[in-house]
Amino acid sequence: MSSARIRIAARLLAVAGLAALTAGCFQPMYAERSDGTPALREKLMGVEIPPVDKPNASREARVGVEIRNALAFKLYGSATGMPPTHRLVLRFTSSRSSLIINPNTGLPNSENYGIDAQYNLIEIATNKSVMTGTTFARVSYDMPGSYQRYARTRAYRDAEDRAANEIAENITTRLASFFTAGI
């Protein structure tokens, strides 16, 4: 056997040994715990999401409901939550800007919709804030024809829904990280 083959075999053996040593350290995030502590899914189901404080019948109220519904589905799945251990308070602002304006009509062909959100996770037992954070979402949308009012309105609403879903995804990921690692 040549010395090159011996070195390759030794390296492969070292890699296999290291992989065997670290294999017991890996545990999936959503797996059931063997030490009796609640699983991540149960911890997320203990998060209460109160309604977002926005004026009734406003566009922002509809977006707040969309964010809240997306968060509830991502945290609880198809079930309802468990008795709450934490409360997630959410505040957000939205923005809309024109990216491309048609020079003939003066109407935008492409716009950008954004949400900037601040969230605060409060432990219900002590009423103390245990985690705060901010997140944002920016989505663009095109209008199919400058004079199609209903198509423009629907494109705007779809952009709001996509941005709300992105905000919910960002917050859910951060909550999962907090409940798994405590950071």
mmCIF file of the C-alpha atoms, coordinates in Angstrom:
data_MODEL
# 
_entry.id   MODEL 
# 
loop_
_atom_site.group_PDB 
_atom_site.id 
_atom_site.type_symbol 
_atom_site.label_atom_id 
_atom_site.label_alt_id 
_atom_site.label_comp_id 
_atom_site.label_asym_id 
_atom_site.label_entity_id 
_atom_site.label_seq_id 
_atom_site.pdbx_PDB_ins_code 
_atom_site.Cartn_x 
_atom_site.Cartn_y 
_atom_site.Cartn_z 
_atom_site.occupancy 
_atom_site.B_iso_or_equiv 
_atom_site.pdbx_formal_charge 
_atom_site.auth_seq_id 
_atom_site.auth_comp_id 
_atom_site.auth_asym_id 
_atom_site.auth_atom_id 
_atom_site.pdbx_PDB_model_num 
ATOM 1   C CA . MET A 1 1   ? 0.000   0.000  0.000   1.00 0.00 ? 1   MET A CA 1 
ATOM 2   C CA . SER A 1 2   ? 1.359   3.399  -0.906  1.00 0.00 ? 2   SER A CA 1 
ATOM 3   C CA . SER A 1 3   ? 1.886   6.119  1.689   1.00 0.00 ? 3   SER A CA 1 
ATOM 4   C CA . ALA A 1 4   ? -0.713  8.362  -0.014  1.00 0.00 ? 4   ALA A CA 1 
ATOM 5   C CA . ARG A 1 5   ? -3.401  5.710  0.439   1.00 0.00 ? 5   ARG A CA 1 
ATOM 6   C CA . ILE A 1 6   ? -2.435  5.232  4.084   1.00 0.00 ? 6   ILE A CA 1 
ATOM 7   C CA . ARG A 1 7   ? -2.726  8.987  4.712   1.00 0.00 ? 7   ARG A CA 1 
ATOM 8   C CA . ILE A 1 8   ? -6.155  9.097  3.013   1.00 0.00 ? 8   ILE A CA 1 
ATOM 9   C CA . ALA A 1 9   ? -7.354  6.122  5.043   1.00 0.00 ? 9   ALA A CA 1 
ATOM 10  C CA . ALA A 1 10  ? -6.078  7.741  8.270   1.00 0.00 ? 10  ALA A CA 1 
ATOM 11  C CA . ARG A 1 11  ? -7.880  10.988 7.445   1.00 0.00 ? 11  ARG A CA 1 
ATOM 12  C CA . LEU A 1 12  ? -11.131 9.156  6.688   1.00 0.00 ? 12  LEU A CA 1 
ATOM 13  C CA . LEU A 1 13  ? -10.808 7.243  9.946   1.00 0.00 ? 13  LEU A CA 1 
ATOM 14  C CA . ALA A 1 14  ? -10.254 10.509 11.855  1.00 0.00 ? 14  ALA A CA 1 
ATOM 15  C CA . VAL A 1 15  ? -13.294 12.123 10.211  1.00 0.00 ? 15  VAL A CA 1 
ATOM 16  C CA . ALA A 1 16  ? -15.449 9.083  10.992  1.00 0.00 ? 16  ALA A CA 1 
ATOM 17  C CA . GLY A 1 17  ? -14.260 9.153  14.606  1.00 0.00 ? 17  GLY A CA 1 
ATOM 18  C CA . LEU A 1 18  ? -15.089 12.839 15.006  1.00 0.00 ? 18  LEU A CA 1 
ATOM 19  C CA . ALA A 1 19  ? -18.495 12.310 13.398  1.00 0.00 ? 19  ALA A CA 1 
ATOM 20  C CA . ALA A 1 20  ? -19.234 9.489  15.842  1.00 0.00 ? 20  ALA A CA 1 
ATOM 21  C CA . LEU A 1 21  ? -18.267 11.675 18.812  1.00 0.00 ? 21  LEU A CA 1 
ATOM 22  C CA . THR A 1 22  ? -20.486 14.585 17.779  1.00 0.00 ? 22  THR A CA 1 
ATOM 23  C CA . ALA A 1 23  ? -23.461 12.514 16.570  1.00 0.00 ? 23  ALA A CA 1 
ATOM 24  C CA . GLY A 1 24  ? -25.000 12.446 20.049  1.00 0.00 ? 24  GLY A CA 1 
ATOM 25  C CA . CYS A 1 25  ? -24.956 16.262 20.278  1.00 0.00 ? 25  CYS A CA 1 
ATOM 26  C CA . PHE A 1 26  ? -27.437 16.838 17.480  1.00 0.00 ? 26  PHE A CA 1 
ATOM 27  C CA . GLN A 1 27  ? -31.084 17.064 18.401  1.00 0.00 ? 27  GLN A CA 1 
ATOM 28  C CA . PRO A 1 28  ? -33.739 18.348 16.008  1.00 0.00 ? 28  PRO A CA 1 
ATOM 29  C CA . MET A 1 29  ? -35.354 21.607 17.125  1.00 0.00 ? 29  MET A CA 1 
ATOM 30  C CA . TYR A 1 30  ? -38.943 20.342 17.090  1.00 0.00 ? 30  TYR A CA 1 
ATOM 31  C CA . ALA A 1 31  ? -38.166 16.865 18.510  1.00 0.00 ? 31  ALA A CA 1 
ATOM 32  C CA . GLU A 1 32  ? -39.633 15.535 21.748  1.00 0.00 ? 32  GLU A CA 1 
ATOM 33  C CA . ARG A 1 33  ? -37.217 15.898 24.672  1.00 0.00 ? 33  ARG A CA 1 
ATOM 34  C CA . SER A 1 34  ? -36.084 12.816 26.538  1.00 0.00 ? 34  SER A CA 1 
ATOM 35  C CA . ASP A 1 35  ? -35.261 14.732 29.754  1.00 0.00 ? 35  ASP A CA 1 
ATOM 36  C CA . GLY A 1 36  ? -38.893 15.656 30.456  1.00 0.00 ? 36  GLY A CA 1 
ATOM 37  C CA . THR A 1 37  ? -38.675 19.341 29.527  1.00 0.00 ? 37  THR A CA 1 
ATOM 38  C CA . PRO A 1 38  ? -41.433 20.597 27.210  1.00 0.00 ? 38  PRO A CA 1 
ATOM 39  C CA . ALA A 1 39  ? -40.770 20.353 23.496  1.00 0.00 ? 39  ALA A CA 1 
ATOM 40  C CA . LEU A 1 40  ? -40.433 23.485 21.396  1.00 0.00 ? 40  LEU A CA 1 
ATOM 41  C CA . ARG A 1 41  ? -43.892 22.981 19.878  1.00 0.00 ? 41  ARG A CA 1 
ATOM 42  C CA . GLU A 1 42  ? -45.457 23.014 23.380  1.00 0.00 ? 42  GLU A CA 1 
ATOM 43  C CA . LYS A 1 43  ? -43.525 26.151 24.333  1.00 0.00 ? 43  LYS A CA 1 
ATOM 44  C CA . LEU A 1 44  ? -44.659 27.925 21.166  1.00 0.00 ? 44  LEU A CA 1 
ATOM 45  C CA . MET A 1 45  ? -48.262 26.887 21.830  1.00 0.00 ? 45  MET A CA 1 
ATOM 46  C CA . GLY A 1 46  ? -48.032 28.753 25.157  1.00 0.00 ? 46  GLY A CA 1 
ATOM 47  C CA . VAL A 1 47  ? -47.571 32.128 23.438  1.00 0.00 ? 47  VAL A CA 1 
ATOM 48  C CA . GLU A 1 48  ? -50.681 34.297 23.515  1.00 0.00 ? 48  GLU A CA 1 
ATOM 49  C CA . ILE A 1 49  ? -51.095 36.773 20.659  1.00 0.00 ? 49  ILE A CA 1 
ATOM 50  C CA . PRO A 1 50  ? -53.417 39.673 21.585  1.00 0.00 ? 50  PRO A CA 1 
ATOM 51  C CA . PRO A 1 51  ? -55.054 41.706 18.799  1.00 0.00 ? 51  PRO A CA 1 
ATOM 52  C CA . VAL A 1 52  ? -52.880 44.426 17.267  1.00 0.00 ? 52  VAL A CA 1 
ATOM 53  C CA . ASP A 1 53  ? -53.884 47.921 18.378  1.00 0.00 ? 53  ASP A CA 1 
ATOM 54  C CA . LYS A 1 54  ? -54.921 49.675 15.152  1.00 0.00 ? 54  LYS A CA 1 
ATOM 55  C CA . PRO A 1 55  ? -58.036 51.721 14.288  1.00 0.00 ? 55  PRO A CA 1 
ATOM 56  C CA . ASN A 1 56  ? -60.983 49.543 13.272  1.00 0.00 ? 56  ASN A CA 1 
ATOM 57  C CA . ALA A 1 57  ? -61.802 49.249 9.558   1.00 0.00 ? 57  ALA A CA 1 
ATOM 58  C CA . SER A 1 58  ? -58.412 50.637 8.505   1.00 0.00 ? 58  SER A CA 1 
ATOM 59  C CA . ARG A 1 59  ? -56.002 48.974 6.072   1.00 0.00 ? 59  ARG A CA 1 
ATOM 60  C CA . GLU A 1 60  ? -53.486 48.597 8.894   1.00 0.00 ? 60  GLU A CA 1 
ATOM 61  C CA . ALA A 1 61  ? -56.094 46.802 11.032  1.00 0.00 ? 61  ALA A CA 1 
ATOM 62  C CA . ARG A 1 62  ? -56.563 44.272 8.227   1.00 0.00 ? 62  ARG A CA 1 
ATOM 63  C CA . VAL A 1 63  ? -52.782 43.815 7.967   1.00 0.00 ? 63  VAL A CA 1 
ATOM 64  C CA . GLY A 1 64  ? -52.613 43.406 11.762  1.00 0.00 ? 64  GLY A CA 1 
ATOM 65  C CA . VAL A 1 65  ? -55.205 40.649 11.614  1.00 0.00 ? 65  VAL A CA 1 
ATOM 66  C CA . GLU A 1 66  ? -53.274 39.009 8.765   1.00 0.00 ? 66  GLU A CA 1 
ATOM 67  C CA . ILE A 1 67  ? -50.030 39.080 10.787  1.00 0.00 ? 67  ILE A CA 1 
ATOM 68  C CA . ARG A 1 68  ? -51.802 37.760 13.884  1.00 0.00 ? 68  ARG A CA 1 
ATOM 69  C CA . ASN A 1 69  ? -53.474 34.924 11.948  1.00 0.00 ? 69  ASN A CA 1 
ATOM 70  C CA . ALA A 1 70  ? -50.208 33.947 10.255  1.00 0.00 ? 70  ALA A CA 1 
ATOM 71  C CA . LEU A 1 71  ? -48.418 33.975 13.621  1.00 0.00 ? 71  LEU A CA 1 
ATOM 72  C CA . ALA A 1 72  ? -51.135 31.857 15.230  1.00 0.00 ? 72  ALA A CA 1 
ATOM 73  C CA . PHE A 1 73  ? -50.959 29.288 12.444  1.00 0.00 ? 73  PHE A CA 1 
ATOM 74  C CA . LYS A 1 74  ? -47.160 29.134 12.584  1.00 0.00 ? 74  LYS A CA 1 
ATOM 75  C CA . LEU A 1 75  ? -47.099 28.859 16.391  1.00 0.00 ? 75  LEU A CA 1 
ATOM 76  C CA . TYR A 1 76  ? -50.078 26.576 16.998  1.00 0.00 ? 76  TYR A CA 1 
ATOM 77  C CA . GLY A 1 77  ? -50.512 24.789 13.679  1.00 0.00 ? 77  GLY A CA 1 
ATOM 78  C CA . SER A 1 78  ? -54.080 23.686 13.151  1.00 0.00 ? 78  SER A CA 1 
ATOM 79  C CA . ALA A 1 79  ? -54.715 23.431 16.902  1.00 0.00 ? 79  ALA A CA 1 
ATOM 80  C CA . THR A 1 80  ? -55.421 26.178 19.374  1.00 0.00 ? 80  THR A CA 1 
ATOM 81  C CA . GLY A 1 81  ? -52.824 27.272 21.860  1.00 0.00 ? 81  GLY A CA 1 
ATOM 82  C CA . MET A 1 82  ? -52.252 25.841 25.307  1.00 0.00 ? 82  MET A CA 1 
ATOM 83  C CA . PRO A 1 83  ? -52.740 27.834 28.514  1.00 0.00 ? 83  PRO A CA 1 
ATOM 84  C CA . PRO A 1 84  ? -50.601 30.922 27.923  1.00 0.00 ? 84  PRO A CA 1 
ATOM 85  C CA . THR A 1 85  ? -47.189 31.280 29.533  1.00 0.00 ? 85  THR A CA 1 
ATOM 86  C CA . HIS A 1 86  ? -46.092 34.266 27.440  1.00 0.00 ? 86  HIS A CA 1 
ATOM 87  C CA . ARG A 1 87  ? -47.780 37.158 25.655  1.00 0.00 ? 87  ARG A CA 1 
ATOM 88  C CA . LEU A 1 88  ? -46.462 38.551 22.374  1.00 0.00 ? 88  LEU A CA 1 
ATOM 89  C CA . VAL A 1 89  ? -47.183 42.268 21.957  1.00 0.00 ? 89  VAL A CA 1 
ATOM 90  C CA . LEU A 1 90  ? -46.785 43.464 18.384  1.00 0.00 ? 90  LEU A CA 1 
ATOM 91  C CA . ARG A 1 91  ? -46.598 46.988 16.960  1.00 0.00 ? 91  ARG A CA 1 
ATOM 92  C CA . PHE A 1 92  ? -45.952 47.844 13.345  1.00 0.00 ? 92  PHE A CA 1 
ATOM 93  C CA . THR A 1 93  ? -45.964 50.597 10.759  1.00 0.00 ? 93  THR A CA 1 
ATOM 94  C CA . SER A 1 94  ? -46.386 50.222 7.032   1.00 0.00 ? 94  SER A CA 1 
ATOM 95  C CA . SER A 1 95  ? -45.057 52.176 4.088   1.00 0.00 ? 95  SER A CA 1 
ATOM 96  C CA . ARG A 1 96  ? -45.729 52.341 0.379   1.00 0.00 ? 96  ARG A CA 1 
ATOM 97  C CA . SER A 1 97  ? -43.521 53.893 -2.279  1.00 0.00 ? 97  SER A CA 1 
ATOM 98  C CA . SER A 1 98  ? -43.634 54.112 -6.059  1.00 0.00 ? 98  SER A CA 1 
ATOM 99  C CA . LEU A 1 99  ? -40.680 52.566 -7.846  1.00 0.00 ? 99  LEU A CA 1 
ATOM 100 C CA . ILE A 1 100 ? -41.511 53.100 -11.515 1.00 0.00 ? 100 ILE A CA 1 
ATOM 101 C CA . ILE A 1 101 ? -43.849 55.808 -12.808 1.00 0.00 ? 101 ILE A CA 1 
ATOM 102 C CA . ASN A 1 102 ? -45.328 55.731 -16.285 1.00 0.00 ? 102 ASN A CA 1 
ATOM 103 C CA . PRO A 1 103 ? -44.350 59.029 -17.948 1.00 0.00 ? 103 PRO A CA 1 
ATOM 104 C CA . ASN A 1 104 ? -47.485 59.076 -20.117 1.00 0.00 ? 104 ASN A CA 1 
ATOM 105 C CA . THR A 1 105 ? -50.070 58.663 -17.365 1.00 0.00 ? 105 THR A CA 1 
ATOM 106 C CA . GLY A 1 106 ? -48.172 59.743 -14.267 1.00 0.00 ? 106 GLY A CA 1 
ATOM 107 C CA . LEU A 1 107 ? -49.364 56.567 -12.497 1.00 0.00 ? 107 LEU A CA 1 
ATOM 108 C CA . PRO A 1 108 ? -46.993 54.030 -10.946 1.00 0.00 ? 108 PRO A CA 1 
ATOM 109 C CA . ASN A 1 109 ? -46.281 50.761 -12.755 1.00 0.00 ? 109 ASN A CA 1 
ATOM 110 C CA . SER A 1 110 ? -44.383 49.206 -9.857  1.00 0.00 ? 110 SER A CA 1 
ATOM 111 C CA . GLU A 1 111 ? -44.578 49.913 -6.141  1.00 0.00 ? 111 GLU A CA 1 
ATOM 112 C CA . ASN A 1 112 ? -42.930 48.727 -2.967  1.00 0.00 ? 112 ASN A CA 1 
ATOM 113 C CA . TYR A 1 113 ? -44.822 47.878 0.237   1.00 0.00 ? 113 TYR A CA 1 
ATOM 114 C CA . GLY A 1 114 ? -43.058 47.559 3.564   1.00 0.00 ? 114 GLY A CA 1 
ATOM 115 C CA . ILE A 1 115 ? -43.797 46.660 7.164   1.00 0.00 ? 115 ILE A CA 1 
ATOM 116 C CA . ASP A 1 116 ? -41.552 47.540 10.097  1.00 0.00 ? 116 ASP A CA 1 
ATOM 117 C CA . ALA A 1 117 ? -42.541 45.585 13.198  1.00 0.00 ? 117 ALA A CA 1 
ATOM 118 C CA . GLN A 1 118 ? -41.489 45.674 16.837  1.00 0.00 ? 118 GLN A CA 1 
ATOM 119 C CA . TYR A 1 119 ? -42.395 42.791 19.124  1.00 0.00 ? 119 TYR A CA 1 
ATOM 120 C CA . ASN A 1 120 ? -42.107 42.169 22.844  1.00 0.00 ? 120 ASN A CA 1 
ATOM 121 C CA . LEU A 1 121 ? -42.412 38.750 24.502  1.00 0.00 ? 121 LEU A CA 1 
ATOM 122 C CA . ILE A 1 122 ? -43.700 39.083 28.064  1.00 0.00 ? 122 ILE A CA 1 
ATOM 123 C CA . GLU A 1 123 ? -43.698 36.278 30.608  1.00 0.00 ? 123 GLU A CA 1 
ATOM 124 C CA . ILE A 1 124 ? -47.205 36.198 32.065  1.00 0.00 ? 124 ILE A CA 1 
ATOM 125 C CA . ALA A 1 125 ? -46.224 34.870 35.510  1.00 0.00 ? 125 ALA A CA 1 
ATOM 126 C CA . THR A 1 126 ? -43.873 37.775 36.273  1.00 0.00 ? 126 THR A CA 1 
ATOM 127 C CA . ASN A 1 127 ? -45.165 40.328 33.731  1.00 0.00 ? 127 ASN A CA 1 
ATOM 128 C CA . LYS A 1 128 ? -41.540 40.943 32.698  1.00 0.00 ? 128 LYS A CA 1 
ATOM 129 C CA . SER A 1 129 ? -40.262 41.368 29.181  1.00 0.00 ? 129 SER A CA 1 
ATOM 130 C CA . VAL A 1 130 ? -38.033 38.407 28.302  1.00 0.00 ? 130 VAL A CA 1 
ATOM 131 C CA . MET A 1 131 ? -37.330 39.246 24.662  1.00 0.00 ? 131 MET A CA 1 
ATOM 132 C CA . THR A 1 132 ? -37.763 42.210 22.353  1.00 0.00 ? 132 THR A CA 1 
ATOM 133 C CA . GLY A 1 133 ? -36.920 42.598 18.716  1.00 0.00 ? 133 GLY A CA 1 
ATOM 134 C CA . THR A 1 134 ? -37.605 44.260 15.422  1.00 0.00 ? 134 THR A CA 1 
ATOM 135 C CA . THR A 1 135 ? -38.112 42.897 11.959  1.00 0.00 ? 135 THR A CA 1 
ATOM 136 C CA . PHE A 1 136 ? -39.112 44.185 8.569   1.00 0.00 ? 136 PHE A CA 1 
ATOM 137 C CA . ALA A 1 137 ? -40.485 43.010 5.246   1.00 0.00 ? 137 ALA A CA 1 
ATOM 138 C CA . ARG A 1 138 ? -40.292 44.684 1.853   1.00 0.00 ? 138 ARG A CA 1 
ATOM 139 C CA . VAL A 1 139 ? -42.212 43.354 -1.133  1.00 0.00 ? 139 VAL A CA 1 
ATOM 140 C CA . SER A 1 140 ? -42.676 44.835 -4.560  1.00 0.00 ? 140 SER A CA 1 
ATOM 141 C CA . TYR A 1 141 ? -45.658 44.489 -6.829  1.00 0.00 ? 141 TYR A CA 1 
ATOM 142 C CA . ASP A 1 142 ? -46.555 45.481 -10.374 1.00 0.00 ? 142 ASP A CA 1 
ATOM 143 C CA . MET A 1 143 ? -49.819 46.888 -11.643 1.00 0.00 ? 143 MET A CA 1 
ATOM 144 C CA . PRO A 1 144 ? -51.037 45.229 -14.839 1.00 0.00 ? 144 PRO A CA 1 
ATOM 145 C CA . GLY A 1 145 ? -52.161 48.333 -16.679 1.00 0.00 ? 145 GLY A CA 1 
ATOM 146 C CA . SER A 1 146 ? -52.294 51.838 -15.373 1.00 0.00 ? 146 SER A CA 1 
ATOM 147 C CA . TYR A 1 147 ? -56.087 52.259 -15.549 1.00 0.00 ? 147 TYR A CA 1 
ATOM 148 C CA . GLN A 1 148 ? -57.191 48.945 -14.004 1.00 0.00 ? 148 GLN A CA 1 
ATOM 149 C CA . ARG A 1 149 ? -58.338 50.102 -10.568 1.00 0.00 ? 149 ARG A CA 1 
ATOM 150 C CA . TYR A 1 150 ? -59.369 46.696 -9.254  1.00 0.00 ? 150 TYR A CA 1 
ATOM 151 C CA . ALA A 1 151 ? -56.203 44.993 -10.428 1.00 0.00 ? 151 ALA A CA 1 
ATOM 152 C CA . ARG A 1 152 ? -54.168 47.703 -8.700  1.00 0.00 ? 152 ARG A CA 1 
ATOM 153 C CA . THR A 1 153 ? -56.141 47.258 -5.476  1.00 0.00 ? 153 THR A CA 1 
ATOM 154 C CA . ARG A 1 154 ? -55.735 43.478 -5.569  1.00 0.00 ? 154 ARG A CA 1 
ATOM 155 C CA . ALA A 1 155 ? -51.992 43.741 -6.243  1.00 0.00 ? 155 ALA A CA 1 
ATOM 156 C CA . TYR A 1 156 ? -51.680 46.058 -3.245  1.00 0.00 ? 156 TYR A CA 1 
ATOM 157 C CA . ARG A 1 157 ? -53.633 43.669 -1.027  1.00 0.00 ? 157 ARG A CA 1 
ATOM 158 C CA . ASP A 1 158 ? -51.558 40.682 -2.155  1.00 0.00 ? 158 ASP A CA 1 
ATOM 159 C CA . ALA A 1 159 ? -48.398 42.634 -1.323  1.00 0.00 ? 159 ALA A CA 1 
ATOM 160 C CA . GLU A 1 160 ? -49.791 43.374 2.161   1.00 0.00 ? 160 GLU A CA 1 
ATOM 161 C CA . ASP A 1 161 ? -50.513 39.672 2.689   1.00 0.00 ? 161 ASP A CA 1 
ATOM 162 C CA . ARG A 1 162 ? -47.057 38.591 1.509   1.00 0.00 ? 162 ARG A CA 1 
ATOM 163 C CA . ALA A 1 163 ? -45.354 41.147 3.768   1.00 0.00 ? 163 ALA A CA 1 
ATOM 164 C CA . ALA A 1 164 ? -47.526 40.096 6.741   1.00 0.00 ? 164 ALA A CA 1 
ATOM 165 C CA . ASN A 1 165 ? -46.618 36.449 6.181   1.00 0.00 ? 165 ASN A CA 1 
ATOM 166 C CA . GLU A 1 166 ? -42.919 37.336 6.004   1.00 0.00 ? 166 GLU A CA 1 
ATOM 167 C CA . ILE A 1 167 ? -43.159 39.282 9.283   1.00 0.00 ? 167 ILE A CA 1 
ATOM 168 C CA . ALA A 1 168 ? -44.880 36.294 10.933  1.00 0.00 ? 168 ALA A CA 1 
ATOM 169 C CA . GLU A 1 169 ? -42.183 33.940 9.635   1.00 0.00 ? 169 GLU A CA 1 
ATOM 170 C CA . ASN A 1 170 ? -39.392 36.184 10.972  1.00 0.00 ? 170 ASN A CA 1 
ATOM 171 C CA . ILE A 1 171 ? -41.001 36.455 14.417  1.00 0.00 ? 171 ILE A CA 1 
ATOM 172 C CA . THR A 1 172 ? -41.718 32.718 14.603  1.00 0.00 ? 172 THR A CA 1 
ATOM 173 C CA . THR A 1 173 ? -38.099 31.912 13.773  1.00 0.00 ? 173 THR A CA 1 
ATOM 174 C CA . ARG A 1 174 ? -36.882 34.293 16.480  1.00 0.00 ? 174 ARG A CA 1 
ATOM 175 C CA . LEU A 1 175 ? -39.303 32.829 19.049  1.00 0.00 ? 175 LEU A CA 1 
ATOM 176 C CA . ALA A 1 176 ? -38.178 29.296 18.200  1.00 0.00 ? 176 ALA A CA 1 
ATOM 177 C CA . SER A 1 177 ? -34.565 30.375 18.683  1.00 0.00 ? 177 SER A CA 1 
ATOM 178 C CA . PHE A 1 178 ? -35.419 31.983 22.025  1.00 0.00 ? 178 PHE A CA 1 
ATOM 179 C CA . PHE A 1 179 ? -37.274 28.955 23.379  1.00 0.00 ? 179 PHE A CA 1 
ATOM 180 C CA . THR A 1 180 ? -34.625 26.507 22.142  1.00 0.00 ? 180 THR A CA 1 
ATOM 181 C CA . ALA A 1 181 ? -31.449 28.292 23.168  1.00 0.00 ? 181 ALA A CA 1 
ATOM 182 C CA . GLY A 1 182 ? -32.779 30.898 25.579  1.00 0.00 ? 182 GLY A CA 1 
ATOM 183 C CA . ILE A 1 183 ? -31.200 33.750 23.639  1.00 0.00 ? 183 ILE A CA 1 
# 
